[in-house]
Amino acid sequence: FNIKIKGMKMSKKPNILLLVNDHQAYYRHGWDGGIKPLTPNLDRISNEGSLFNRAYTTTPLCSPSRRTMLTGLYPHNHHNYYNYTDSPYDHEIYLDLLAKEGYKNFYFGKWHAGPGTGLDFNCKGFSDTDYGNPYIHLSYKEYLKRNSLPQAQHHVIRHFWNEAFRQQFPKLKDNTTYRCEYAWCGELAVGLTETPKETHESFFLANLACDTLTDLAKNKDEKPFHISVNFWGPHHPHFPTSEFVNLYNSKDIIEYGSFSDTLIRKPQLFLHDFKKPLSDENNHFRTPSPLSWEEWQQIIVLAYAHITMVDAAGGMIIDKLFDLGLDENTIVIWTADHGDGLASHGGQFDKGTYVTEEVMRVPLAVRWPEAISPHQTINEIICNIDLAPTILDMAGIKFTKPIDGQSWLPLLKNQKTSWREALLTESFGHGYGVHHIVRAIHSGEYKYIYNHGQINELYHLGNDQFELNNLVDDTNYKNILDEMILKLKELQADTGDIGVKDPNYQQAIRDDKEKFLALKTRREEKVQKSVQINF
């Protein structure tokens, strides 16, 4: 059967709109008083559908997490361990399966899931290789020209650095005017966008998505569509416009709960950091933070404003969906690839090898008026290994090969289902010469972390939301510890995780220097090509 809404014939299968933020500060930010990042459009989706209270990423790193979101596999099974591993796609990608089922796929924005781009998987749209930088692309230049907009320009207020970053971003300095004109746009900086908000990558992508929705409605195509919009933000650099900064007062941001953490009884991996001045000349993280809380409030305001700016861009797409009458038969899913360690555990900027709740927890909201009730809060433990199988389940499709995740569609529909009581998450280190095997298990109110060759961790998250009190050697918790270790081993066995002995992981370590040098070469070549792009 077909249903007509505002003149457009709707397909029997639902349309799917997936919005993915990158590297979002979420966990505990504003949960304990003070102000929180304003996300009215994400809140709208959760209010009109479901909010998942305990949604996790598999790993706190872009590329392995994004490969997981495409495949339903843990990184230890898809082998894309680091941001430049570029392991082959020798597993099913849900985009291909949707295309086989007749879906029209569109992909806009950051890929960073391995070789190539999203356009290599039966998608139309705009994407980029590696981490990417939309600001140097012809598509962005043409967008500016069509809309009589200037090139995005920013005022840098503060940046963090090491020698490698100074070589990659030689013009990045405090109190300077700056343009993102290098091969990738992950500058460790905060400041203001001086040009209109429409020059920002998030609004560029939102406009592309809105144009696509308009064309789909105009053509009245009976085929269902899947649109994936992957913003580069709110990953740093945090360059919001004043419109969003003015929504906040830095004095209203209360000290983050683990800002004063001395990292005593934490593994050494917390102390490896290259970002000056947060680290010393030996790349040793400095505690207490060399920046005062007042300085951190200024940084956090710019990060929060960036989150709100990306939320506004996503809201544009949602508004267009409603304006075109496509909202009733379109599933909207909004999430992030991983979290952000912003101001946590002694004053972190960015993330690292550690698997704290700040870097592992992500927002996740879903709206589907035809199938799920509004105002739902779901407290089961969800992970991004579940995203791809859920999207396929919504479309009436399944992976043909075994995966690690499971569909949470029954949870949305309040159907009885057997759901996990414990979740395995993992880290292999940040790469770039930093390699560690880290495994965590989340069960009930407890969290156990195995850090290979370093001190392990046990936390009671019900009483210790900021993971400040490591109970691993507390005899009062020996039984709990033993249970958590046993559960971890069981989940590792169930998912084929052999940890440090994994030959693919060992090969990734051996290939590390070669892969990194290849990445540098590709980025240098991309910059040279971008110089040739002019109006």
C-alpha positions as CSV (number, residue, x, y, z in Angstrom):
1,F,0.0,0.0,0.0
2,N,1.0,3.6,-0.4
3,I,0.1,6.7,1.6
4,K,0.1,10.2,0.2
5,I,1.3,13.1,2.3
6,K,1.3,16.6,0.8
7,G,1.3,15.1,-2.7
8,M,4.2,12.7,-2.2
9,K,3.6,9.0,-2.5
10,M,5.3,7.3,0.4
11,S,7.0,4.0,0.1
12,K,5.9,1.0,2.2
13,K,9.4,0.9,3.7
14,P,10.4,3.8,5.9
15,N,12.8,6.4,4.9
16,I,15.8,6.8,7.2
17,L,17.7,10.0,8.3
18,L,20.8,9.4,10.3
19,L,22.6,12.3,11.9
20,V,26.0,11.6,13.3
21,N,27.9,14.2,15.4
22,D,31.6,13.8,15.8
23,H,33.4,13.7,19.2
24,Q,30.7,15.2,21.4
25,A,31.0,16.2,25.0
26,Y,27.9,14.7,26.6
27,Y,28.4,12.6,29.8
28,R,27.8,14.6,33.0
29,H,28.0,18.0,31.3
30,G,25.3,20.0,33.0
31,W,23.8,16.8,34.6
32,D,24.9,17.9,38.1
33,G,23.9,21.6,38.1
34,G,25.1,24.6,36.2
35,I,24.4,24.9,32.5
36,K,24.6,22.1,29.9
37,P,25.2,22.2,26.2
38,L,21.9,23.4,24.6
39,T,20.6,20.9,22.0
40,P,16.9,21.9,21.4
41,N,16.7,19.9,18.1
42,L,18.2,16.7,19.6
43,D,15.8,17.2,22.5
44,R,12.9,17.5,20.1
45,I,13.7,14.2,18.5
46,S,14.0,12.5,21.9
47,N,10.8,14.1,23.2
48,E,8.9,13.0,20.1
49,G,10.4,9.5,20.2
50,S,12.9,7.8,22.4
51,L,16.0,8.7,24.4
52,F,18.6,6.1,25.2
53,N,20.0,6.8,28.6
54,R,23.0,4.4,28.4
55,A,24.3,4.5,24.9
56,Y,28.0,3.7,24.4
57,T,30.6,3.6,21.6
58,T,32.7,0.5,21.2
59,T,35.9,2.5,21.3
60,P,36.9,6.2,21.8
61,L,38.4,6.8,18.4
62,C,36.8,8.0,15.2
63,S,37.9,5.5,12.5
64,P,37.4,2.2,14.4
65,S,34.1,3.5,15.9
66,R,32.8,4.6,12.5
67,R,33.7,1.2,10.9
68,T,31.7,-0.4,13.8
69,M,28.7,1.8,13.0
70,L,28.8,0.6,9.4
71,T,29.3,-3.1,10.1
72,G,27.9,-4.0,13.6
73,L,31.3,-5.4,14.4
74,Y,33.8,-4.7,17.2
75,P,37.1,-3.2,16.1
76,H,38.8,-6.5,17.2
77,N,36.7,-8.1,14.5
78,H,36.8,-5.5,11.7
79,H,40.5,-4.8,12.4
80,N,40.3,-1.1,11.7
81,Y,42.1,-0.3,14.9
82,Y,43.4,3.2,14.4
83,N,42.5,6.3,12.4
84,Y,45.0,5.4,9.6
85,T,44.9,1.6,9.7
86,D,42.8,1.5,6.5
87,S,42.0,-2.2,6.8
88,P,40.1,-3.7,3.8
89,Y,36.3,-3.9,3.8
90,D,36.1,-7.7,4.0
91,H,32.8,-7.6,5.8
92,E,29.3,-6.4,5.0
93,I,28.5,-2.7,5.0
94,Y,24.9,-1.9,5.8
95,L,24.8,0.8,3.1
96,D,25.3,-1.9,0.4
97,L,22.5,-4.0,1.9
98,L,20.1,-1.1,1.9
99,A,21.0,-0.4,-1.8
100,K,20.3,-4.0,-2.7
101,E,16.9,-3.7,-1.1
102,G,16.0,-0.7,-3.3
103,Y,17.0,2.2,-1.0
104,K,18.4,5.4,-2.5
105,N,21.4,6.1,-0.4
106,F,22.9,9.5,0.2
107,Y,26.0,10.3,2.3
108,F,27.1,13.8,3.4
109,G,30.2,14.6,5.4
110,K,32.9,12.9,7.3
111,W,33.7,9.3,6.4
112,H,37.0,8.4,8.3
113,A,36.0,4.7,8.5
114,G,38.8,3.4,6.3
115,P,39.9,3.7,2.7
116,G,37.8,5.7,0.2
117,T,34.6,7.6,1.1
118,G,31.0,7.0,1.7
119,L,30.4,7.4,-2.0
120,D,32.1,4.1,-2.7
121,F,29.2,2.3,-1.0
122,N,26.2,2.9,-3.3
123,C,25.8,6.4,-2.1
124,K,25.4,9.8,-3.7
125,G,26.4,13.0,-2.0
126,F,29.6,14.6,-0.7
127,S,32.3,13.0,1.3
128,D,36.1,13.1,1.7
129,T,38.9,10.6,2.3
130,D,40.8,10.3,5.6
131,Y,39.6,12.7,8.3
132,G,39.0,15.2,5.6
133,N,38.5,18.9,5.3
134,P,35.4,20.2,3.6
135,Y,36.7,23.8,3.4
136,I,39.2,23.0,0.7
137,H,36.8,21.2,-1.6
138,L,35.3,22.4,-4.9
139,S,31.8,21.5,-3.7
140,Y,32.2,23.8,-0.7
141,K,33.6,26.6,-3.0
142,E,30.6,26.2,-5.3
143,Y,28.2,26.2,-2.4
144,L,29.7,29.5,-1.2
145,K,29.4,31.0,-4.7
146,R,25.8,29.9,-5.1
147,N,24.9,31.6,-1.8
148,S,27.2,34.6,-2.1
149,L,29.1,33.6,1.0
150,P,32.7,34.3,1.9
151,Q,35.3,31.6,2.8
152,A,34.9,30.6,6.4
153,Q,37.2,32.6,8.6
154,H,37.9,32.2,12.3
155,H,39.6,34.1,15.2
156,V,41.8,31.8,17.2
157,I,41.6,32.5,20.9
158,R,43.6,29.6,22.2
159,H,45.4,26.6,20.7
160,F,47.3,23.5,22.0
161,W,50.3,22.2,20.3
162,N,53.3,20.0,19.8
163,E,55.9,20.2,17.1
164,A,54.1,17.8,14.8
165,F,50.9,19.9,14.9
166,R,52.9,23.1,14.4
167,Q,54.3,21.6,11.2
168,Q,50.9,20.5,10.0
169,F,49.1,23.8,10.9
170,P,51.9,26.5,10.7
171,K,49.4,29.4,10.7
172,L,47.6,28.3,13.8
173,K,48.5,30.8,16.6
174,D,46.7,32.5,19.4
175,N,44.9,35.8,18.7
176,T,45.1,35.4,14.9
177,T,42.7,35.3,12.0
178,Y,42.7,31.8,10.6
179,R,41.3,29.6,7.8
180,C,41.1,25.8,7.8
181,E,43.1,25.2,4.6
182,Y,45.1,22.1,5.3
183,A,44.4,18.4,4.4
184,W,42.4,17.8,7.6
185,C,40.5,20.1,9.9
186,G,41.2,18.7,13.4
187,E,43.1,21.7,14.8
188,L,43.5,21.7,18.6
189,A,42.0,25.1,19.0
190,V,39.1,27.2,20.2
191,G,37.9,30.6,18.9
192,L,35.1,32.2,16.9
193,T,33.9,32.0,13.4
194,E,33.8,35.5,12.1
195,T,32.0,34.8,8.9
196,P,28.2,33.9,8.8
197,K,27.3,30.6,10.3
198,E,26.3,29.3,6.9
199,T,30.0,29.2,6.0
200,H,30.6,26.6,8.7
201,E,30.9,22.9,7.6
202,S,27.8,21.9,9.6
203,F,25.5,24.3,7.7
204,F,27.2,23.4,4.4
205,L,26.3,19.8,5.0
206,A,22.8,20.7,6.2
207,N,22.2,22.6,3.0
208,L,23.3,19.7,0.9
209,A,21.0,17.4,2.8
210,C,18.1,19.9,2.5
211,D,18.6,20.2,-1.2
212,T,18.5,16.4,-1.6
213,L,15.2,16.2,0.5
214,T,13.7,18.9,-1.8
215,D,14.7,17.0,-4.9
216,L,13.3,13.7,-3.5
217,A,10.0,15.3,-2.7
218,K,9.8,17.1,-6.0
219,N,10.5,13.9,-8.0
220,K,8.0,11.9,-5.9
221,D,10.2,8.8,-6.1
222,E,8.5,5.7,-4.7
223,K,11.8,4.2,-3.6
224,P,12.7,4.7,0.1
225,F,15.7,6.8,0.9
226,H,18.5,6.7,3.5
227,I,20.4,9.9,4.2
228,S,23.4,9.9,6.4
229,V,24.8,13.3,7.5
230,N,28.1,13.1,9.3
231,F,29.1,16.5,10.7
232,W,32.8,17.2,11.4
233,G,31.7,18.9,14.6
234,P,31.5,19.3,17.4
235,H,35.0,17.8,17.2
236,H,37.6,20.5,17.7
237,P,38.5,23.1,16.5
238,H,35.6,24.8,18.4
239,F,34.9,27.8,16.2
240,P,31.2,28.7,16.8
241,T,29.7,32.0,15.7
242,S,28.9,34.7,18.3
243,E,25.2,33.9,17.9
244,F,25.8,30.6,19.7
245,V,28.4,31.8,22.1
246,N,26.1,34.5,23.4
247,L,23.7,31.8,24.6
248,Y,26.1,31.0,27.4
249,N,27.7,32.7,30.4
250,S,31.0,31.1,31.3
251,K,30.5,31.8,35.0
252,D,27.5,29.5,35.0
253,I,29.6,26.5,34.2
254,I,30.4,24.7,37.4
255,E,33.6,22.9,37.9
256,Y,33.5,19.5,36.2
257,G,33.4,16.7,38.7
258,S,36.8,15.1,37.9
259,F,38.6,18.3,36.9
260,S,40.7,18.2,40.0
261,D,41.5,14.5,39.7
262,T,45.1,13.9,40.6
263,L,45.1,10.6,38.6
264,I,46.4,8.7,41.6
265,R,45.4,5.0,41.3
266,K,44.9,5.4,37.6
267,P,47.0,3.6,34.9
268,Q,49.9,5.3,33.3
269,L,48.1,5.6,30.0
270,F,46.3,8.6,31.5
271,L,49.6,10.5,31.8
272,H,50.7,10.2,28.1
273,D,49.7,13.5,26.4
274,F,51.4,15.6,23.8
275,K,49.3,18.8,24.0
276,K,51.2,21.7,25.3
277,P,50.8,23.4,27.8
278,L,48.7,20.6,29.2
279,S,51.7,18.3,29.1
280,D,55.4,18.9,29.8
281,E,58.4,18.6,27.5
282,N,58.4,14.8,28.1
283,N,54.8,14.5,26.9
284,H,53.7,13.8,30.5
285,F,50.2,15.1,31.4
286,R,50.4,17.8,34.1
287,T,48.2,17.7,37.2
288,P,46.9,20.0,38.6
289,S,46.0,21.6,35.3
290,P,48.2,24.5,34.3
291,L,45.1,26.3,33.2
292,S,42.8,27.8,35.9
293,W,39.1,26.8,36.1
294,E,38.2,30.3,34.8
295,E,40.3,29.6,31.7
296,W,38.6,26.3,31.3
297,Q,35.2,27.9,31.5
298,Q,36.1,30.0,28.5
299,I,37.2,26.9,26.6
300,I,34.1,25.0,27.6
301,V,31.7,27.8,26.5
302,L,33.2,27.6,23.0
303,A,32.8,23.8,23.0
304,Y,29.2,24.1,24.2
305,A,28.4,26.8,21.6
306,H,29.9,24.5,18.9
307,I,27.6,21.7,20.0
308,T,24.6,24.1,19.8
309,M,25.7,25.2,16.4
310,V,25.9,21.7,15.1
311,D,22.5,21.0,16.7
312,A,21.1,24.0,14.8
313,A,22.4,22.7,11.5
314,G,20.8,19.3,12.2
315,G,17.6,21.2,13.1
316,M,17.6,22.7,9.6
317,I,17.4,19.2,8.1
318,I,14.7,18.1,10.4
319,D,12.7,21.3,9.7
320,K,13.0,20.6,6.0
321,L,11.8,17.1,6.5
322,F,8.6,18.5,8.2
323,D,8.2,21.3,5.6
324,L,8.1,18.7,2.8
325,G,5.7,16.4,4.6
326,L,8.3,13.6,4.8
327,D,8.3,13.4,8.6
328,E,5.6,10.7,9.2
329,N,7.3,7.9,7.2
330,T,10.9,8.9,8.0
331,I,12.9,7.5,10.9
332,V,15.3,10.1,12.5
333,I,18.3,8.7,14.4
334,W,20.7,11.2,16.0
335,T,23.9,10.1,17.8
336,A,27.7,10.6,17.9
337,D,30.6,8.4,17.1
338,H,32.2,8.8,20.6
339,G,32.5,11.3,23.4
340,D,35.0,13.9,24.5
341,G,37.3,14.1,27.6
342,L,36.8,17.8,27.8
343,A,37.9,19.2,31.2
344,S,37.7,15.7,32.8
345,H,40.3,13.8,34.8
346,G,42.7,16.6,35.6
347,G,41.7,18.8,32.7
348,Q,41.8,16.8,29.4
349,F,41.4,18.3,26.0
350,D,40.4,15.8,23.3
351,K,40.7,12.1,24.3
352,G,43.3,9.4,24.7
353,T,43.7,5.7,25.3
354,Y,41.5,5.7,28.4
355,V,37.9,4.5,28.3
356,T,36.2,6.8,30.8
357,E,32.5,7.4,30.6
358,E,33.2,10.8,29.1
359,V,34.7,9.4,26.0
360,M,32.5,6.3,25.8
361,R,29.0,7.6,26.4
362,V,27.1,9.2,23.5
363,P,23.7,10.8,22.9
364,L,21.2,8.7,21.1
365,A,17.7,9.7,20.2
366,V,15.2,8.2,17.7
367,R,11.9,9.4,16.3
368,W,9.6,7.2,14.3
369,P,5.9,8.3,14.7
370,E,4.5,5.4,12.7
371,A,6.0,2.7,15.0
372,I,7.2,4.1,18.4
373,S,5.5,6.1,21.1
374,P,6.9,9.5,22.1
375,H,8.5,10.5,25.4
376,Q,10.2,7.2,25.9
377,T,13.3,6.7,28.0
378,I,15.2,3.5,27.5
379,N,17.7,2.4,30.2
380,E,19.1,-0.8,28.7
381,I,22.8,-0.7,27.7
382,I,23.1,0.2,24.0
383,C,26.2,0.2,21.9
384,N,27.1,1.4,18.4
385,I,27.6,-2.2,17.4
386,D,23.8,-2.2,17.4
387,L,23.3,0.7,15.1
388,A,23.7,-1.0,11.7
389,P,21.6,-4.1,12.6
390,T,18.9,-1.8,13.9
391,I,18.7,0.3,10.8
392,L,18.5,-2.8,8.7
393,D,15.8,-4.3,11.0
394,M,13.8,-1.1,10.5
395,A,14.1,-1.6,6.7
396,G,13.1,-5.3,7.0
397,I,16.7,-6.5,6.2
398,K,19.3,-8.5,8.1
399,F,23.1,-9.0,7.7
400,T,23.8,-12.3,6.0
401,K,26.9,-12.9,8.0
402,P,27.4,-13.0,11.8
403,I,27.9,-9.7,13.6
404,D,28.4,-8.6,17.2
405,G,25.5,-6.2,17.6
406,Q,21.8,-6.7,17.8
407,S,18.8,-4.6,16.8
408,W,17.2,-2.4,19.5
409,L,14.0,-2.0,17.5
410,P,12.1,-4.3,20.0
411,L,13.1,-2.0,22.8
412,L,11.7,1.0,20.9
413,K,8.5,-0.9,20.4
414,N,8.3,-2.0,24.0
415,Q,8.4,-5.7,22.9
416,K,9.7,-8.4,25.1
417,T,13.2,-9.3,24.1
418,S,16.3,-10.8,25.5
419,W,18.8,-8.0,26.0
420,R,22.4,-7.9,27.2
421,E,23.1,-7.4,30.9
422,A,26.7,-6.6,30.3
423,L,28.6,-4.7,27.6
424,L,32.2,-5.1,26.4
425,T,34.0,-2.0,25.1
426,E,37.6,-1.6,24.1
427,S,40.6,0.5,23.2
428,F,43.8,-0.3,21.3
429,G,45.5,3.0,22.2
430,H,45.4,6.2,20.2
431,G,48.0,5.1,17.6
432,Y,50.8,7.2,16.4
433,G,53.2,5.0,18.4
434,V,50.8,4.7,21.3
435,H,49.5,1.1,21.6
436,H,47.7,-0.3,24.6
437,I,45.2,-3.1,25.0
438,V,42.3,-1.9,27.2
439,R,39.1,-3.7,27.8
440,A,36.1,-2.6,29.9
441,I,32.9,-4.3,31.0
442,H,29.8,-2.4,32.0
443,S,27.3,-4.4,34.1
444,G,24.7,-2.9,36.4
445,E,26.2,0.0,38.3
446,Y,29.8,-1.4,38.1
447,K,32.5,-1.0,35.5
448,Y,35.7,-3.0,35.4
449,I,38.7,-2.0,33.1
450,Y,41.5,-4.2,32.2
451,N,44.7,-2.2,31.2
452,H,47.3,-4.6,29.8
453,G,50.5,-4.3,31.8
454,Q,49.2,-1.5,34.0
455,I,46.9,-1.1,37.0
456,N,43.3,-2.2,36.4
457,E,40.2,-0.3,37.5
458,L,36.9,-1.0,39.2
459,Y,34.3,1.6,39.8
460,H,30.8,1.8,41.3
461,L,29.2,4.2,38.9
462,G,26.1,4.5,41.0
463,N,28.1,6.1,43.8
464,D,31.1,7.4,41.7
465,Q,29.8,8.8,38.5
466,F,33.2,10.5,37.7
467,E,35.3,7.4,38.3
468,L,37.5,8.9,41.0
469,N,37.7,6.0,43.5
470,N,39.4,2.9,42.0
471,L,38.1,-0.1,44.0
472,V,40.3,-2.7,42.3
473,D,42.3,-3.4,45.4
474,D,39.5,-2.9,47.9
475,T,38.9,-6.3,49.6
476,N,35.3,-5.3,50.3
477,Y,34.7,-5.6,46.5
478,K,36.7,-8.7,45.8
479,N,33.6,-10.8,45.0
480,I,32.3,-8.0,42.6
481,L,35.7,-7.8,41.0
482,D,35.9,-11.6,40.4
483,E,32.4,-11.5,38.9
484,M,33.3,-8.7,36.6
485,I,36.6,-10.3,35.4
486,L,34.6,-13.5,34.7
487,K,32.0,-11.7,32.7
488,L,34.7,-9.9,30.8
489,K,36.4,-13.1,29.8
490,E,33.0,-14.6,28.8
491,L,32.2,-11.6,26.5
492,Q,35.7,-11.7,25.0
493,A,35.2,-15.4,24.2
494,D,31.7,-14.8,22.8
495,T,33.0,-12.2,20.4
496,G,36.3,-13.8,19.5
497,D,38.5,-11.2,21.3
498,I,41.9,-12.6,22.1
499,G,43.4,-9.2,23.1
500,V,47.1,-8.6,22.8
501,K,47.6,-12.0,21.0
502,D,45.4,-10.9,18.1
503,P,47.7,-11.3,15.0
504,N,45.9,-8.6,13.2
505,Y,46.5,-6.2,16.1
506,Q,50.2,-7.2,16.2
507,Q,50.4,-6.6,12.4
508,A,48.8,-3.1,12.9
509,I,51.6,-2.3,15.4
510,R,54.3,-3.4,13.0
511,D,52.7,-1.4,10.2
512,D,52.2,1.7,12.3
513,K,55.1,3.8,11.1
514,E,54.6,2.9,7.4
515,K,50.9,3.6,7.6
516,F,51.5,7.0,9.4
517,L,54.1,8.0,6.8
518,A,51.6,7.1,4.0
519,L,49.0,9.2,5.7
520,K,51.3,12.2,5.8
521,T,52.1,11.8,2.1
522,R,48.4,11.6,1.2
523,R,47.7,14.7,3.2
524,E,50.6,16.6,1.6
525,E,49.3,15.7,-1.9
526,K,45.8,16.7,-1.0
527,V,47.0,20.2,0.1
528,Q,48.8,20.6,-3.2
529,K,45.7,19.7,-5.1
530,S,43.5,22.1,-3.0
531,V,45.8,25.0,-3.8
532,Q,44.5,24.7,-7.4
533,I,40.9,25.1,-6.4
534,N,39.6,28.6,-7.1
535,F,36.4,30.2,-8.0
